[in-house]
Amino acid sequence: MAIVHLTLIGKPGCHLCDDARDVVGSVVAKLTDDASAPTITLEERSILDDADLHERYFEDIPVLLINGKMHNYWRIDPVRLRTALLEVS
């Protein structure tokens, strides 16, 4: 079974980051019952804690990476995310 690592990059107090967290959480929760879905890990990183992330992403947060590659930024579409996650498996 495939393992997918999601990284959500944002910062505290960012409403778009809160929305992205909710969308990612919902999509991942719905996939836990899908036998064809990969195992998914989620890491949250703040641009306030990492100068390199701040320099790279401060205008784009929230940013969602799938296995280290940019999936989307600003708004996370649940259908697009689900499709991308199932394609990895």
C-alpha positions, 0 to 999 in steps of 0.5 A, a space after each residue: 500500500 502506498 504512503 502519502 505524506 501531506 505537508 500543510 504550510 501556513 501560519 496561526 491566525 490565517 483564515 485560509 489556513 484554517 479552511 485548508 486544514 478543515 478540507 484536508 482533514 475532511 478528505 483524509 477522514 473520508 478516505 480512511 474507509 476506502 481500501 484503495 486509498 493510501 496511508 496518509 500522514 499529515 504534517 503542519 508547518 508554520 512560516 513563522 517558525 522557518 525562515 526558508 518557508 517564510 521566504 518561499 511561501 509567505 505570499 501563497 499560504 496556505 500551501 499543500 504539498 503531496 510528497 514534497 511537491 506543490 499540490 495547491 495553494 490559497 484554497 484547497 479543492 476537496 475533489 481535486 485533493 481526493 483525486 490526487 491522493 487516490 492517484 498516488 495509491 
